[in-house]
């Protein structure tokens, strides 16, 4: 029996925000900075984030999936500080990052992201861009980038035809592995045009043809469990809340997933761990996905 333990967190929105230079507050950054100063920063607590990282590391994951929004308004200093923080999760080859809209905040932010975060957004084959592919012990981790620069007050994402074409090729080439797809935006409709993944239908078409064993995302700052259609059955789609959130709504408090992949049996055991009122993290939900009888088809869900 071969288990691969994967931890999934998202949207840490690391603070405090560095003091920007005036020339850095052009366009969308100006509105984002005002929003942060007016109160957005109070929704994200770095002590809660530190507690989450400590609890996560204690679970000894083999790999960590981080689905974006590490930054807030894409300042140069944010990327450098975020790179230091990501090293607290593990070595870069043990941590895979799918950037979000707050990371690709402006066109200038995209270049900074690629330069400062290359170790976390590179695949086994160097210099391949997005999506990247990392194969680990029978598990294929595929990282997409749905973060794109947008107008103020727009948080939509897009993958684009080139990423989707490469995704289809990677899914086909790794079908003997347990394939885990990472992206920031939820790949299902429901966020509205200014928050949606704009080409979510094209993404769904690729997965309906090629399949995957698991899709992980962030963006919504809440825990969610949905499914997408695969060629042989439903594909689990898991969303997780902000890793630094201290909101009163239980669905929106700091949380992360711990996923044990049984590579031989092609089975998933999923648990969510969330910050409690006592300041500790506790398991709040467990789900198991097991391969269909006969060894064919996508896993089916079994609540435990």
Secondary structure, DSSP 8 states (H G I E B T S, - for coil): --EEEEEEEB----SS-----GGG--THHHHHHHHHHHTGGGGB-HHHHHHHHHHHHHT--SEEEE-S---SS--HHHHHHHHHHHTTT--GGGEEE---TTTS-SHHHHHHHHHHHGGGS--SSTT--SSEEEEETTEEEEE--------TT---B---HHHHHHHHHHHHHTTTSEEEEE-SS-SSS-S-TTTSBTTHHHHHHHHHHH--SEEEE-SSSS-EEEEEE-SSSEEEEEE--BTTBB-SSGGGBSEEEEEEEETTTTEEEEEEEEE-TTSSEEEEEEEEEE--TTS-SS-EEEE-
